[in-house]
Structures are given as structure tokens and as C-alpha cells.
């Protein structure tokens, strides 16, 4: 094997078939072959000249990593298939999109920003807890929050034997029997916000993700998808960004001295191709204005 070889699970993930973890499951299930032979271990190394198939189909040609923002509506499952037959996010995406996977998930009754990518390895890096990307939400709860109990969440909390890390919660406003909260966390375990709020006697009636790391929901309309320009993606992700395509590297040689914007700020160039996205980005720290309850 040459020095350019990669583990087969990583190669499958980069092709956008699935995440690296799911690729490992496909291998264990005997659904992956290398040069016509069934692969026995996810540690198998693959060279550029090798042929890999999943369920009998060759991997698609490797494309540059791309990233999209999607404003997920309520009522969609973040899955390619649902055993209960419920509608999924991926069934509602435009047919013009390549095969994509989500960066993390939003549950059936949650809405807002969901990042999509054609690169499973990029998705793995973005959602891994070690990266510490800040996720921000606007949350409507029923009841009157106790400021002392909300402040205590910054130290973490254990609910039914599950330990949750630091959660920063601020009361935006009390609105009759309901309250709107701003919630920020870095890990995001399954249904974490709903379970923690329920633990405080504050059942959640609406949950909107408004930011994931430096990427903002802004004014993106419900159900629509908007691609993050590759240059902006690489600037914002820094060391976590996938390498740009070679032709892009060649064009960028003249800009080596330019300093990238600080990490955590989605800054887009004002050009004819990205002006609309730039206007969305300037709406940083804002989400959709909720309907009065």
C-alpha cells in the first residue's frame, strides 16, 4: 500500500454514502467489497486505484466537500428511511442536490438549522463532541422559569442517570403562560433540551435551532436549502475544513497573505453569486420571529 492509502470506512464516508460509523456497520454486515472481495474489517486500507462497492454499487467519484444550510420544518424525521413511514428530511430536499447526509440531527418536533454535506468525514468532524461547536436554540416552554435554576444548568445536570454538560440558558421574555428561552450548549445529546427542561417542570412546546458553530439560520425560509460557499466553509472551519479542490488552490495562490476572519463569524463576500447569502449572514444572532402563543 502507498502512503496515500486510507481506511475503507473513511473512504466510504468521504464519498457521501454515510457517516464513518455507519460505514463500519455496512462492513460488519458484509455489504462492502474491495476489488471484488468482501471486506472483513473497517481497518482495511484502500488505494486510489482500488474499486470499492457498497451493496454491489461502486462508490461515486470523489467530489470536493460541500456544505449546505437547511431550515428544517417540524414533522420531518432526520433519516434517509423511517421504519414508521414518516416523511423524512431527505425526501423533501431539491432533486438538484447530490446525495447528502446531515450533521447531527433534529428530532421530529424540532425545527431550524440543519447542516447538510456530501462528505461523511466532514460530518463526523463537525458533530464530534471533541470539536466543541456551540449550538444555539430558541426554546418556548410552558411555565415561569426560575432564574436560579436556569443559572445552575451552567454547571451541568444529571437527569434520570444521564449526565449533561454545561447548558447556558437566558430568559428572553415571559409571554403569558409561556416563556421564550435562549439555550446554548456544546454537546447536544439526544433530546437533551427537552429532557432537561422537563426536569425543571418546563415542558417544551417549540424548539428552533438558530446556529451551529459559526453557521447561522438567519432569515433562511422554512424548507429551503442554501449552500455555504466553499471559501467561506474553509475559512470558518479552519483546521477542521477538508482540503479545497486543486483547481481552487491554484486560484487562491495570489491571496496567501490574506488573513481569514476570526473563527465564529460567518463573513461572506459581497458578490453577485453570494450577495443573498451575505445578507442572510448579516442577520447573525437572529432567528425567525416566533408567532405569538
C-alpha positions, 0 to 999 in steps of 0.5 A, spaced: 500 500 500 502 507 498 502 512 503 496 515 500 492 509 502 486 510 507 481 506 511 475 503 507 470 506 512 473 513 511 473 512 504 466 510 504 464 516 508 468 521 504 464 519 498 457 521 501 454 514 502 454 515 510 457 517 516 464 513 518 460 509 523 455 507 519 460 505 514 463 500 519 456 497 520 455 496 512 462 492 513 460 488 519 454 486 515 458 484 509 455 489 504 462 492 502 467 489 497 474 491 495 476 489 488 471 484 488 472 481 495 468 482 501 471 486 506 472 483 513 474 489 517 473 497 517 481 497 518 482 495 511 486 500 507 484 502 500 488 505 494 486 510 489 486 505 484 482 500 488 474 499 486 470 499 492 462 497 492 457 498 497 451 493 496 454 491 489 454 499 487 461 502 486 462 508 490 461 515 486 467 519 484 470 523 489 467 530 489 470 536 493 466 537 500 460 541 500 456 544 505 449 546 505 444 550 510 437 547 511 431 550 515 428 544 517 420 544 518 417 540 524 414 533 522 420 531 518 424 525 521 432 526 520 433 519 516 434 517 509 428 511 511 423 511 517 421 504 519 414 508 521 413 511 514 414 518 516 416 523 511 423 524 512 428 530 511 431 527 505 425 526 501 423 533 501 430 536 499 431 539 491 432 533 486 438 538 484 442 536 490 447 530 490 446 525 495 447 528 502 447 526 509 446 531 515 450 533 521 447 531 527 440 531 527 433 534 529 428 530 532 421 530 529 418 536 533 424 540 532 425 545 527 431 550 524 438 549 522 440 543 519 447 542 516 447 538 510 454 535 506 456 530 501 462 528 505 461 523 511 468 525 514 466 532 514 460 530 518 463 526 523 468 532 524 463 537 525 458 533 530 464 530 534 463 532 541 471 533 541 470 539 536 466 543 541 461 547 536 456 551 540 449 550 538 444 555 539 436 554 540 430 558 541 426 554 546 418 556 548 416 552 554 410 552 558 411 555 565 415 561 569 422 559 569 426 560 575 432 564 574 436 560 579 435 554 576 436 556 569 443 559 572 445 552 575 444 548 568 451 552 567 454 547 571 451 541 568 445 536 570 444 529 571 437 527 569 434 520 570 442 517 570 444 521 564 449 526 565 449 533 561 454 538 560 454 545 561 447 548 558 447 556 558 440 558 558 437 566 558 430 568 559 428 572 553 421 574 555 415 571 559 409 571 554 403 569 558 403 562 560 409 561 556 416 563 556 421 564 550 428 561 552 435 562 549 439 555 550 446 554 548 450 548 549 456 544 546 454 537 546 447 536 544 445 529 546 439 526 544 433 530 546 437 533 551 433 540 551 427 537 552 429 532 557 432 537 561 427 542 561 422 537 563 426 536 569 425 543 571 417 542 570 418 546 563 415 542 558 417 544 551 412 546 546 417 549 540 424 548 539 428 552 533 435 551 532 438 558 530 446 556 529 451 551 529 458 553 530 459 559 526 453 557 521 447 561 522 439 560 520 438 567 519 432 569 515 433 562 511 425 560 509 422 554 512 424 548 507 429 551 503 436 549 502 442 554 501 449 552 500 455 555 504 460 557 499 466 553 499 471 559 501 467 561 506 466 553 509 474 553 509 475 559 512 470 558 518 472 551 519 479 552 519 483 546 521 477 542 521 475 544 513 477 538 508 482 540 503 479 545 497 479 542 490 486 543 486 483 547 481 481 552 487 488 552 490 491 554 484 486 560 484 487 562 491 495 562 490 495 570 489 491 571 496 496 567 501 497 573 505 490 574 506 488 573 513 481 569 514 476 572 519 476 570 526 473 563 527 465 564 529 463 569 524 460 567 518 463 573 513 461 572 506 463 576 500 459 581 497 458 578 490 453 577 485 453 569 486 453 570 494 450 577 495 443 573 498 447 569 502 451 575 505 445 578 507 442 572 510 449 572 514 448 579 516 442 577 520 447 573 525 444 572 532 437 572 529 432 567 528 425 567 525 420 571 529 416 566 533 408 567 532 405 569 538 402 563 543 
